[in-house]
Structures are given as structure tokens and as C-alpha cells.
Amino acid sequence: MFFMKGSPDEPKCGFSSKVVEALKGENMSFGSFGILTDEEVRQGIKNFSNWPTFPQLYYKGELIGGCDIIMELSESGDLKALLYLSK
Amino acid sequence: MVTKEQVEASLTSKLKPIHLEVINISGGCGASFEVEVVSEQFEGKRMLERHRMVNAALEEEMKDIHALSIKKAQTPQQWKPSQQDSATVAKDA
């Protein structure tokens, strides 16, 4: 699940856009939620994960990371491995 | 407005980095920074935890920061693997 600014087709932030491209590049399907549309969800997610910024990528209810971490995992090939291994 | 110096001061006092680089990349829409931190305190921590430590060190500043990009969060060993290797060899010899 990807909490982002805007939608995958219309990201409203460069960081959200980069993660969408990375996930698409790995041919991953993912759900997304545009946090700019709901301030309550936005604050709730921040508190839930104790993570102050967006975007945030979750897998099976666990925070994988924000844009920097996803980029690093994607470049090293670990993003795909991570998601396959935990299946 | 958060300054580069404030970000540097908070990271220095809380993470005691041996290498720190803060770049102000603020554009039109608010304060943005890129940081590289190399600290002993990252030892044995996963990347997610390291980023949490950086975020926590900047808790006050984050209220006014629009975007923070953590380019590097490494241990001294990761930062200078070549020096570490030669030191190990020298010790073994």
C-alpha cells in the first residue's frame, strides 16, 4: 500500500512520483491512497508509523520506507527480492 | 525558516557524526534539505531505523521543513571500507 501525494497517474510531488516509477519499473501492482485528500488519514498515518514525511510504502502492514529508502532498495535490486521473499 | 546551520547543529549534537553534509535545496515551496550522515550510532541498525534516528534528531526542524532527503546514513565502516580493510590486514600481519 502506497500513501502518496496525488495519485499514481497524477502524482503531486516529485518524491511520490519517483516511487511510483520505481514500482511500475518492477512491474509491481500496488494500492494507493492520496493523503492530500484526507487530513485525518494524513496525520493518522504519520502517528501510526512514527514517520514524519510522505510518501510512505507499506507491505503487509509494515512500513518499508520513504522515497530515499525505496530508491536505494530499487537500485540494489532488493526491492523485488524483499517483496518476493515475504510472499 | 529553518537554516542549514540549524540542521547541522541538531544532527551534530544528537548523532555525533564523523561525516556530515547538509545541502540546502530549498526551491519555491518551502525548506528542503539533502543530508549525508556517517555515525557510529548507526551500527547494527537497519536503514529504516537509521532514517528514523535522523528524523528524530530533526524533530523540531521537521515542523518547518518541507522535504528532507537522506542521501546517506552509514556507519564509519561502510563509509570508508578501503581504509578499514587495510587496517584489518595490517593488524593481522
N, CA and C atoms of all chains as a GROMACS GRO file, in nm:
protein
  540
    1MET      N    1   0.084  -0.120   0.000
    1MET     CA    2   0.000   0.000   0.000
    1MET      C    3   0.088   0.125   0.000
    2PHE      N    4   0.056   0.214  -0.089
    2PHE     CA    5   0.140   0.331  -0.104
    2PHE      C    6   0.061   0.458  -0.069
    3PHE      N    7   0.107   0.526   0.036
    3PHE     CA    8   0.044   0.652   0.075
    3PHE      C    9   0.124   0.766   0.013
    4MET      N   10   0.060   0.840  -0.074
    4MET     CA   11   0.134   0.937  -0.155
    4MET      C   12   0.058   1.068  -0.170
    5LYS      N   13   0.128   1.164  -0.231
    5LYS     CA   14   0.062   1.290  -0.263
    5LYS      C   15   0.014   1.281  -0.408
    6GLY      N   16  -0.118   1.291  -0.426
    6GLY     CA   17  -0.176   1.274  -0.559
    6GLY      C   18  -0.208   1.128  -0.583
    7SER      N   19  -0.212   1.089  -0.711
    7SER     CA   20  -0.243   0.951  -0.748
    7SER      C   21  -0.131   0.899  -0.838
    8PRO      N   22  -0.121   0.765  -0.854
    8PRO     CA   23  -0.015   0.711  -0.941
    8PRO      C   24  -0.016   0.774  -1.080
    9ASP      N   25  -0.136   0.802  -1.132
    9ASP     CA   26  -0.144   0.863  -1.265
    9ASP      C   27  -0.114   1.012  -1.262
   10GLU      N   28  -0.132   1.072  -1.146
   10GLU     CA   29  -0.110   1.216  -1.135
   10GLU      C   30  -0.046   1.252  -1.001
   11PRO      N   31   0.081   1.215  -0.983
   11PRO     CA   32   0.149   1.245  -0.857
   11PRO      C   33   0.162   1.396  -0.838
   12LYS      N   34   0.147   1.439  -0.710
   12LYS     CA   35   0.153   1.582  -0.683
   12LYS      C   36   0.284   1.621  -0.614
   13CYS      N   37   0.382   1.535  -0.626
   13CYS     CA   38   0.508   1.562  -0.558
   13CYS      C   39   0.616   1.477  -0.625
   14GLY      N   40   0.733   1.534  -0.642
   14GLY     CA   41   0.842   1.465  -0.712
   14GLY      C   42   0.881   1.335  -0.644
   15PHE      N   43   0.874   1.333  -0.510
   15PHE     CA   44   0.917   1.213  -0.436
   15PHE      C   45   0.817   1.100  -0.455
   16SER      N   46   0.688   1.134  -0.451
   16SER     CA   47   0.585   1.033  -0.475
   16SER      C   48   0.598   0.978  -0.617
   17SER      N   49   0.625   1.068  -0.709
   17SER     CA   50   0.637   1.030  -0.850
   17SER      C   51   0.752   0.931  -0.871
   18LYS      N   52   0.863   0.955  -0.804
   18LYS     CA   53   0.980   0.867  -0.819
   18LYS      C   54   0.949   0.725  -0.772
   19VAL      N   55   0.877   0.714  -0.660
   19VAL     CA   56   0.844   0.581  -0.608
   19VAL      C   57   0.748   0.509  -0.702
   20VAL      N   58   0.648   0.582  -0.754
   20VAL     CA   59   0.554   0.522  -0.849
   20VAL      C   60   0.630   0.466  -0.969
   21GLU      N   61   0.726   0.543  -1.020
   21GLU     CA   62   0.804   0.497  -1.136
   21GLU      C   63   0.883   0.372  -1.101
   22ALA      N   64   0.941   0.369  -0.980
   22ALA     CA   65   1.021   0.254  -0.938
   22ALA      C   66   0.934   0.128  -0.928
   23LEU      N   67   0.814   0.143  -0.869
   23LEU     CA   68   0.725   0.028  -0.853
   23LEU      C   69   0.675  -0.020  -0.989
   24LYS      N   70   0.643   0.074  -1.076
   24LYS     CA   71   0.599   0.036  -1.212
   24LYS      C   72   0.713  -0.032  -1.286
   25GLY      N   73   0.834   0.019  -1.263
   25GLY     CA   74   0.952  -0.039  -1.329
   25GLY      C   75   0.974  -0.185  -1.289
   26GLU      N   76   0.929  -0.220  -1.170
   26GLU     CA   77   0.944  -0.358  -1.122
   26GLU      C   78   0.819  -0.440  -1.155
   27ASN      N   79   0.727  -0.380  -1.232
   27ASN     CA   80   0.600  -0.445  -1.266
   27ASN      C   81   0.520  -0.486  -1.143
   28MET      N   82   0.525  -0.403  -1.041
   28MET     CA   83   0.450  -0.436  -0.920
   28MET      C   84   0.313  -0.370  -0.925
   29SER      N   85   0.214  -0.445  -0.878
   29SER     CA   86   0.083  -0.382  -0.863
   29SER      C   87   0.073  -0.335  -0.719
   30PHE      N   88   0.010  -0.224  -0.698
   30PHE     CA   89   0.002  -0.171  -0.562
   30PHE      C   90  -0.122  -0.085  -0.546
   31GLY      N   91  -0.172  -0.082  -0.424
   31GLY     CA   92  -0.282   0.007  -0.392
   31GLY      C   93  -0.226   0.141  -0.350
   32SER      N   94  -0.304   0.246  -0.366
   32SER     CA   95  -0.251   0.375  -0.324
   32SER      C   96  -0.360   0.460  -0.261
   33PHE      N   97  -0.315   0.553  -0.180
   33PHE     CA   98  -0.408   0.646  -0.118
   33PHE      C   99  -0.350   0.786  -0.127
   34GLY      N  100  -0.429   0.880  -0.176
   34GLY     CA  101  -0.382   1.018  -0.188
   34GLY      C  102  -0.406   1.093  -0.058
   35ILE      N  103  -0.299   1.116   0.018
   35ILE     CA  104  -0.316   1.171   0.153
   35ILE      C  105  -0.356   1.319   0.152
   36LEU      N  106  -0.339   1.385   0.038
   36LEU     CA  107  -0.378   1.526   0.034
   36LEU      C  108  -0.530   1.544   0.039
   37THR      N  109  -0.601   1.432   0.013
   37THR     CA  110  -0.747   1.441   0.011
   37THR      C  111  -0.807   1.422   0.150
   38ASP      N  112  -0.727   1.379   0.247
   38ASP     CA  113  -0.782   1.347   0.378
   38ASP      C  114  -0.682   1.377   0.489
   39GLU      N  115  -0.701   1.492   0.553
   39GLU     CA  116  -0.607   1.537   0.655
   39GLU      C  117  -0.602   1.442   0.775
   40GLU      N  118  -0.717   1.378   0.804
   40GLU     CA  119  -0.723   1.287   0.919
   40GLU      C  120  -0.636   1.163   0.894
   41VAL      N  121  -0.647   1.108   0.775
   41VAL     CA  122  -0.565   0.992   0.738
   41VAL      C  123  -0.417   1.034   0.736
   42ARG      N  124  -0.391   1.151   0.681
   42ARG     CA  125  -0.253   1.201   0.672
   42ARG      C  126  -0.187   1.205   0.810
   43GLN      N  127  -0.255   1.266   0.907
   43GLN     CA  128  -0.198   1.275   1.041
   43GLN      C  129  -0.196   1.138   1.109
   44GLY      N  130  -0.301   1.059   1.083
   44GLY     CA  131  -0.311   0.926   1.145
   44GLY      C  132  -0.196   0.836   1.102
   45ILE      N  133  -0.165   0.838   0.973
   45ILE     CA  134  -0.056   0.753   0.921
   45ILE      C  135   0.078   0.798   0.978
   46LYS      N  136   0.097   0.929   0.986
   46LYS     CA  137   0.223   0.981   1.042
   46LYS      C  138   0.243   0.930   1.185
   47ASN      N  139   0.136   0.936   1.264
   47ASN     CA  140   0.144   0.892   1.402
   47ASN      C  141   0.160   0.741   1.412
   48PHE      N  142   0.085   0.669   1.327
   48PHE     CA  143   0.088   0.523   1.327
   48PHE      C  144   0.230   0.471   1.304
   49SER      N  145   0.296   0.529   1.205
   49SER     CA  146   0.427   0.479   1.166
   49SER      C  147   0.541   0.553   1.234
   50ASN      N  148   0.508   0.662   1.304
   50ASN     CA  149   0.612   0.748   1.361
   50ASN      C  150   0.711   0.788   1.252
   51TRP      N  151   0.657   0.827   1.139
   51TRP     CA  152   0.738   0.865   1.023
   51TRP      C  153   0.680   0.999   0.974
   52PRO      N  154   0.762   1.104   0.970
   52PRO     CA  155   0.705   1.238   0.955
   52PRO      C  156   0.672   1.283   0.812
   53THR      N  157   0.716   1.207   0.713
   53THR     CA  158   0.702   1.259   0.576
   53THR      C  159   0.630   1.160   0.484
   54PHE      N  160   0.585   1.211   0.373
   54PHE     CA  161   0.528   1.129   0.266
   54PHE      C  162   0.613   1.146   0.141
   55PRO      N  163   0.615   1.045   0.054
   55PRO     CA  164   0.535   0.923   0.054
   55PRO      C  165   0.584   0.818   0.154
   56GLN      N  166   0.495   0.717   0.180
   56GLN     CA  167   0.530   0.602   0.264
   56GLN      C  168   0.479   0.475   0.196
   57LEU      N  169   0.567   0.376   0.186
   57LEU     CA  170   0.528   0.249   0.125
   57LEU      C  171   0.516   0.141   0.233
   58TYR      N  172   0.402   0.072   0.233
   58TYR     CA  173   0.378  -0.036   0.329
   58TYR      C  174   0.367  -0.167   0.256
   59TYR      N  175   0.414  -0.273   0.319
   59TYR     CA  176   0.393  -0.407   0.267
   59TYR      C  177   0.346  -0.493   0.382
   60LYS      N  178   0.229  -0.555   0.367
   60LYS     CA  179   0.168  -0.636   0.472
   60LYS      C  180   0.162  -0.561   0.604
   61GLY      N  181   0.123  -0.438   0.598
   61GLY     CA  182   0.104  -0.359   0.720
   61GLY      C  183   0.231  -0.304   0.781
   62GLU      N  184   0.344  -0.332   0.717
   62GLU     CA  185   0.471  -0.285   0.773
   62GLU      C  186   0.532  -0.177   0.685
   63LEU      N  187   0.580  -0.071   0.749
   63LEU     CA  188   0.643   0.037   0.674
   63LEU      C  189   0.775  -0.010   0.614
   64ILE      N  190   0.786   0.001   0.482
   64ILE     CA  191   0.913  -0.032   0.415
   64ILE      C  192   1.004   0.090   0.417
   65GLY      N  193   0.945   0.206   0.388
   65GLY     CA  194   1.025   0.328   0.395
   65GLY      C  195   0.965   0.440   0.313
   66GLY      N  196   1.039   0.550   0.309
   66GLY     CA  197   1.001   0.665   0.228
   66GLY      C  198   1.078   0.661   0.098
   67CYS      N  199   1.076   0.771   0.028
   67CYS     CA  200   1.133   0.776  -0.107
   67CYS      C  201   1.280   0.734  -0.111
   68ASP      N  202   1.363   0.786  -0.021
   68ASP     CA  203   1.507   0.755  -0.025
   68ASP      C  204   1.533   0.606  -0.010
   69ILE      N  205   1.461   0.543   0.083
   69ILE     CA  206   1.482   0.400   0.110
   69ILE      C  207   1.434   0.317  -0.010
   70ILE      N  208   1.319   0.353  -0.066
   70ILE     CA  209   1.267   0.279  -0.181
   70ILE      C  210   1.364   0.290  -0.299
   71MET      N  211   1.419   0.409  -0.320
   71MET     CA  212   1.514   0.428  -0.430
   71MET      C  213   1.638   0.341  -0.410
   72GLU      N  214   1.685   0.337  -0.286
   72GLU     CA  215   1.804   0.259  -0.258
   72GLU      C  216   1.777   0.110  -0.278
   73LEU      N  217   1.662   0.064  -0.230
   73LEU     CA  218   1.624  -0.077  -0.246
   73LEU      C  219   1.605  -0.111  -0.393
   74SER      N  220   1.548  -0.017  -0.467
   74SER     CA  221   1.520  -0.040  -0.608
   74SER      C  222   1.651  -0.050  -0.687
   75GLU      N  223   1.744   0.039  -0.658
   75GLU     CA  224   1.872   0.040  -0.731
   75GLU      C  225   1.955  -0.084  -0.701
   76SER      N  226   1.946  -0.134  -0.579
   76SER     CA  227   2.027  -0.251  -0.543
   76SER      C  228   1.958  -0.382  -0.581
   77GLY      N  229   1.833  -0.373  -0.630
   77GLY     CA  230   1.760  -0.493  -0.668
   77GLY      C  231   1.690  -0.558  -0.549
   78ASP      N  232   1.704  -0.498  -0.432
   78ASP     CA  233   1.650  -0.558  -0.310
   78ASP      C  234   1.499  -0.537  -0.295
   79LEU      N  235   1.445  -0.441  -0.369
   79LEU     CA  236   1.302  -0.414  -0.356
   79LEU      C  237   1.221  -0.534  -0.400
   80LYS      N  238   1.257  -0.587  -0.519
   80LYS     CA  239   1.189  -0.703  -0.572
   80LYS      C  240   1.211  -0.823  -0.480
   81ALA      N  241   1.335  -0.842  -0.439
   81ALA     CA  242   1.369  -0.956  -0.352
   81ALA      C  243   1.288  -0.951  -0.223
   82LEU      N  244   1.280  -0.834  -0.166
   82LEU     CA  245   1.208  -0.815  -0.040
   82LEU      C  246   1.062  -0.859  -0.054
   83LEU      N  247   0.999  -0.817  -0.162
   83LEU     CA  248   0.858  -0.846  -0.179
   83LEU      C  249   0.834  -0.992  -0.217
   84TYR      N  250   0.928  -1.053  -0.290
   84TYR     CA  251   0.912  -1.194  -0.325
   84TYR      C  252   0.936  -1.283  -0.205
   85LEU      N  253   1.040  -1.249  -0.129
   85LEU     CA  254   1.079  -1.331  -0.015
   85LEU      C  255   0.968  -1.339   0.088
   86SER      N  256   0.898  -1.229   0.105
   86SER     CA  257   0.800  -1.228   0.213
   86SER      C  258   0.665  -1.283   0.168
   87LYS      N  259   0.657  -1.331   0.044
   87LYS     CA  260   0.530  -1.388  -0.005
   87LYS      C  261   0.501  -1.521   0.060
   88MET      N  262   1.194   3.014   0.949
   88MET     CA  263   1.265   2.945   0.839
   88MET      C  264   1.383   2.865   0.895
   89VAL      N  265   1.391   2.742   0.861
   89VAL     CA  266   1.500   2.656   0.909
   89VAL      C  267   1.624   2.680   0.822
   90THR      N  268   1.738   2.695   0.888
   90THR     CA  269   1.862   2.716   0.812
   90THR      C  270   1.945   2.588   0.811
   91LYS      N  271   2.038   2.586   0.715
   91LYS     CA  272   2.133   2.476   0.703
   91LYS      C  273   2.210   2.460   0.834
   92GLU      N  274   2.244   2.572   0.896
   92GLU     CA  275   2.321   2.569   1.021
   92GLU      C  276   2.242   2.503   1.134
   93GLN      N  277   2.112   2.530   1.140
   93GLN     CA  278   2.028   2.467   1.243
   93GLN      C  279   2.024   2.316   1.224
   94VAL      N  280   2.007   2.274   1.098
   94VAL     CA  281   2.002   2.131   1.068
   94VAL      C  282   2.134   2.066   1.106
   95GLU      N  283   2.244   2.131   1.071
   95GLU     CA  284   2.377   2.078   1.104
   95GLU      C  285   2.397   2.068   1.255
   96ALA      N  286   2.354   2.171   1.327
   96ALA     CA  287   2.374   2.175   1.472
   96ALA      C  288   2.297   2.061   1.540
   97SER      N  289   2.171   2.039   1.499
   97SER     CA  290   2.090   1.934   1.561
   97SER      C  291   2.145   1.796   1.531
   98LEU      N  292   2.185   1.773   1.406
   98LEU     CA  293   2.238   1.641   1.369
   98LEU      C  294   2.370   1.616   1.440
   99THR      N  295   2.452   1.720   1.452
   99THR     CA  296   2.582   1.706   1.517
   99THR      C  297   2.566   1.672   1.665
  100SER      N  298   2.475   1.744   1.733
  100SER     CA  299   2.463   1.721   1.876
  100SER      C  300   2.398   1.586   1.907
  101LYS      N  301   2.307   1.539   1.822
  101LYS     CA  302   2.234   1.417   1.855
  101LYS      C  303   2.296   1.290   1.797
  102LEU      N  304   2.360   1.299   1.681
  102LEU     CA  305   2.412   1.177   1.618
  102LEU      C  306   2.565   1.168   1.621
  103LYS      N  307   2.631   1.272   1.666
  103LYS     CA  308   2.778   1.276   1.674
  103LYS      C  309   2.844   1.219   1.548
  104PRO      N  310   2.810   1.273   1.433
  104PRO     CA  311   2.862   1.216   1.308
  104PRO      C  312   3.011   1.243   1.288
  105ILE      N  313   3.079   1.147   1.222
  105ILE     CA  314   3.219   1.172   1.185
  105ILE      C  315   3.224   1.237   1.047
  106HIS      N  316   3.113   1.228   0.976
  106HIS     CA  317   3.100   1.298   0.848
  106HIS      C  318   2.958   1.349   0.839
  107LEU      N  319   2.943   1.475   0.802
  107LEU     CA  320   2.809   1.533   0.790
  107LEU      C  321   2.808   1.631   0.674
  108GLU      N  322   2.709   1.612   0.589
  108GLU     CA  323   2.694   1.708   0.480
  108GLU      C  324   2.547   1.745   0.470
  109VAL      N  325   2.520   1.875   0.478
  109VAL     CA  326   2.382   1.923   0.465
  109VAL      C  327   2.378   2.019   0.348
  110ILE      N  328   2.291   1.989   0.253
  110ILE     CA  329   2.278   2.077   0.136
  110ILE      C  330   2.138   2.134   0.135
  111ASN      N  331   2.132   2.265   0.126
  111ASN     CA  332   2.002   2.333   0.120
  111ASN      C  333   1.955   2.332  -0.026
  112ILE      N  334   1.846   2.257  -0.051
  112ILE     CA  335   1.794   2.250  -0.189
  112ILE      C  336   1.656   2.314  -0.195
  113SER      N  337   1.633   2.410  -0.105
  113SER     CA  338   1.503   2.476  -0.099
  113SER      C  339   1.468   2.540  -0.234
  114GLY      N  340   1.350   2.506  -0.279
  114GLY     CA  341   1.304   2.566  -0.404
  114GLY      C  342   1.194   2.665  -0.374
  115GLY      N  343   1.092   2.665  -0.453
  115GLY     CA  344   0.984   2.761  -0.432
  115GLY      C  345   0.888   2.726  -0.321
  116CYS      N  346   0.879   2.596  -0.285
  116CYS     CA  347   0.766   2.555  -0.200
  116CYS      C  348   0.806   2.516  -0.060
  117GLY      N  349   0.909   2.578  -0.003
  117GLY     CA  350   0.943   2.551   0.137
  117GLY      C  351   1.082   2.495   0.154
  118ALA      N  352   1.126   2.488   0.279
  118ALA     CA  353   1.262   2.445   0.308
  118ALA      C  354   1.283   2.298   0.272
  119SER      N  355   1.387   2.272   0.194
  119SER     CA  356   1.422   2.135   0.158
  119SER      C  357   1.571   2.113   0.178
  120PHE      N  358   1.605   1.998   0.234
  120PHE     CA  359   1.745   1.969   0.258
  120PHE      C  360   1.780   1.828   0.214
  121GLU      N  361   1.906   1.812   0.173
  121GLU     CA  362   1.962   1.680   0.148
  121GLU      C  363   2.071   1.660   0.252
  122VAL      N  364   2.072   1.543   0.316
  122VAL     CA  365   2.176   1.520   0.417
  122VAL      C  366   2.249   1.388   0.396
  123GLU      N  367   2.376   1.390   0.433
  123GLU     CA  368   2.457   1.269   0.440
  123GLU      C  369   2.511   1.262   0.582
  124VAL      N  370   2.487   1.149   0.648
  124VAL     CA  371   2.532   1.135   0.786
  124VAL      C  372   2.610   1.005   0.801
  125VAL      N  373   2.728   1.013   0.857
  125VAL     CA  374   2.805   0.893   0.889
  125VAL      C  375   2.829   0.895   1.040
  126SER      N  376   2.773   0.794   1.108
  126SER     CA  377   2.780   0.796   1.255
  126SER      C  378   2.796   0.655   1.311
  127GLU      N  379   2.871   0.645   1.419
  127GLU     CA  380   2.886   0.518   1.494
  127GLU      C  381   2.750   0.468   1.541
  128GLN      N  382   2.660   0.563   1.568
  128GLN     CA  383   2.530   0.527   1.625
  128GLN      C  384   2.443   0.445   1.530
  129PHE      N  385   2.482   0.439   1.401
  129PHE     CA  386   2.404   0.359   1.304
  129PHE      C  387   2.443   0.212   1.307
  130GLU      N  388   2.548   0.181   1.379
  130GLU     CA  389   2.599   0.044   1.386
  130GLU      C  390   2.488  -0.053   1.428
  131GLY      N  391   2.470  -0.160   1.349
  131GLY     CA  392   2.371  -0.262   1.384
  131GLY      C  393   2.227  -0.223   1.362
  132LYS      N  394   2.204  -0.108   1.297
  132LYS     CA  395   2.067  -0.061   1.274
  132LYS      C  396   2.030  -0.077   1.126
  133ARG      N  397   1.906  -0.116   1.102
  133ARG     CA  398   1.857  -0.125   0.965
  133ARG      C  399   1.836   0.016   0.910
  134MET      N  400   1.829   0.022   0.774
  134MET     CA  401   1.814   0.154   0.710
  134MET      C  402   1.693   0.231   0.763
  135LEU      N  403   1.583   0.157   0.782
  135LEU     CA  404   1.461   0.223   0.831
  135LEU      C  405   1.486   0.288   0.968
  136GLU      N  406   1.557   0.215   1.054
  136GLU     CA  407   1.585   0.268   1.188
  136GLU      C  408   1.681   0.388   1.180
  137ARG      N  409   1.776   0.381   1.089
  137ARG     CA  410   1.871   0.492   1.073
  137ARG      C  411   1.798   0.618   1.029
  138HIS      N  412   1.706   0.601   0.934
  138HIS     CA  413   1.629   0.718   0.888
  138HIS      C  414   1.542   0.772   1.002
  139ARG      N  415   1.488   0.680   1.084
  139ARG     CA  416   1.411   0.725   1.199
  139ARG      C  417   1.495   0.810   1.293
  140MET      N  418   1.621   0.769   1.312
  140MET     CA  419   1.710   0.843   1.402
  140MET      C  420   1.736   0.984   1.349
  141VAL      N  421   1.754   0.993   1.217
  141VAL     CA  422   1.776   1.125   1.156
  141VAL      C  423   1.650   1.210   1.170
  142ASN      N  424   1.536   1.148   1.141
  142ASN     CA  425   1.409   1.222   1.154
  142ASN      C  426   1.389   1.269   1.298
  143ALA      N  427   1.422   1.181   1.394
  143ALA     CA  428   1.403   1.215   1.535
  143ALA      C  429   1.496   1.329   1.577
  144ALA      N  430   1.619   1.325   1.526
  144ALA     CA  431   1.716   1.430   1.560
  144ALA      C  432   1.668   1.567   1.510
  145LEU      N  433   1.588   1.563   1.405
  145LEU     CA  434   1.540   1.688   1.345
  145LEU      C  435   1.392   1.713   1.376
  146GLU      N  436   1.345   1.655   1.487
  146GLU     CA  437   1.202   1.663   1.519
  146GLU      C  438   1.149   1.807   1.515
  147GLU      N  439   1.220   1.897   1.580
  147GLU     CA  440   1.176   2.037   1.585
  147GLU      C  441   1.179   2.100   1.446
  148GLU      N  442   1.290   2.080   1.376
  148GLU     CA  443   1.307   2.140   1.243
  148GLU      C  444   1.206   2.085   1.143
  149MET      N  445   1.169   1.956   1.160
  149MET     CA  446   1.079   1.892   1.062
  149MET      C  447   0.945   1.965   1.052
  150LYS      N  448   0.908   2.033   1.162
  150LYS     CA  449   0.781   2.106   1.160
  150LYS      C  450   0.782   2.214   1.051
  151ASP      N  451   0.902   2.264   1.021
  151ASP     CA  452   0.911   2.371   0.921
  151ASP      C  453   0.984   2.329   0.794
  152ILE      N  454   1.023   2.201   0.791
  152ILE     CA  455   1.092   2.153   0.670
  152ILE      C  456   0.989   2.092   0.577
  153HIS      N  457   0.998   2.128   0.452
  153HIS     CA  458   0.903   2.073   0.354
  153HIS      C  459   0.948   1.934   0.309
  154ALA      N  460   1.077   1.919   0.282
  154ALA     CA  461   1.127   1.791   0.235
  154ALA      C  462   1.268   1.766   0.286
  155LEU      N  463   1.289   1.643   0.332
  155LEU     CA  464   1.421   1.604   0.379
  155LEU      C  465   1.460   1.477   0.305
  156SER      N  466   1.572   1.484   0.235
  156SER     CA  467   1.618   1.367   0.162
  156SER      C  468   1.745   1.316   0.228
  157ILE      N  469   1.740   1.191   0.276
  157ILE     CA  470   1.856   1.134   0.344
  157ILE      C  471   1.934   1.054   0.242
  158LYS      N  472   2.039   1.115   0.190
  158LYS     CA  473   2.117   1.053   0.083
  158LYS      C  474   2.204   0.940   0.134
  159LYS      N  475   2.255   0.961   0.255
  159LYS     CA  476   2.341   0.859   0.314
  159LYS      C  477   2.317   0.852   0.463
  160ALA      N  478   2.307   0.731   0.516
  160ALA     CA  479   2.302   0.711   0.661
  160ALA      C  480   2.388   0.588   0.685
  161GLN      N  481   2.518   0.610   0.701
  161GLN     CA  482   2.612   0.499   0.704
  161GLN      C  483   2.692   0.494   0.833
  162THR      N  484   2.749   0.377   0.858
  162THR     CA  485   2.843   0.363   0.969
  162THR      C  486   2.981   0.402   0.916
  163PRO      N  487   3.074   0.436   1.006
  163PRO     CA  488   3.210   0.470   0.963
  163PRO      C  489   3.271   0.360   0.876
  164GLN      N  490   3.243   0.232   0.908
  164GLN     CA  491   3.297   0.121   0.830
  164GLN      C  492   3.245   0.121   0.687
  165GLN      N  493   3.116   0.148   0.671
  165GLN     CA  494   3.058   0.150   0.537
  165GLN      C  495   3.110   0.267   0.457
  166TRP      N  496   3.136   0.373   0.528
  166TRP     CA  497   3.177   0.496   0.461
  166TRP      C  498   3.316   0.484   0.402
  167LYS      N  499   3.406   0.420   0.475
  167LYS     CA  500   3.544   0.405   0.428
  167LYS      C  501   3.587   0.260   0.433
  168PRO      N  502   3.526   0.177   0.347
  168PRO     CA  503   3.556   0.034   0.353
  168PRO      C  504   3.703   0.004   0.320
  169SER      N  505   3.763   0.081   0.231
  169SER     CA  506   3.900   0.052   0.189
  169SER      C  507   3.998   0.072   0.304
  170GLN      N  508   3.980   0.183   0.378
  170GLN     CA  509   4.069   0.210   0.491
  170GLN      C  510   4.054   0.104   0.598
  171GLN      N  511   3.928   0.063   0.618
  171GLN     CA  512   3.900  -0.037   0.720
  171GLN      C  513   3.970  -0.169   0.685
  172ASP      N  514   3.962  -0.206   0.555
  172ASP     CA  515   4.025  -0.330   0.508
  172ASP      C  516   4.175  -0.329   0.532
  173SER      N  517   4.240  -0.219   0.493
  173SER     CA  518   4.385  -0.214   0.505
  173SER      C  519   4.425  -0.215   0.653
  174ALA      N  520   4.342  -0.156   0.737
  174ALA     CA  521   4.371  -0.154   0.881
  174ALA      C  522   4.365  -0.296   0.936
  175THR      N  523   4.264  -0.373   0.887
  175THR     CA  524   4.248  -0.511   0.934
  175THR      C  525   4.368  -0.596   0.891
  176VAL      N  526   4.409  -0.577   0.765
  176VAL     CA  527   4.524  -0.652   0.712
  176VAL      C  528   4.648  -0.621   0.796
  177ALA      N  529   4.667  -0.493   0.823
  177ALA     CA  530   4.786  -0.451   0.898
  177ALA      C  531   4.787  -0.516   1.037
  178LYS      N  532   4.668  -0.524   1.095
  178LYS     CA  533   4.659  -0.581   1.230
  178LYS      C  534   4.690  -0.731   1.227
  179ASP      N  535   4.635  -0.799   1.124
  179ASP     CA  536   4.658  -0.943   1.112
  179ASP      C  537   4.805  -0.974   1.088
  180ALA      N  538   4.871  -0.886   1.012
  180ALA     CA  539   5.012  -0.910   0.978
  180ALA      C  540   5.095  -0.889   1.105
   0.00000   0.00000   0.00000
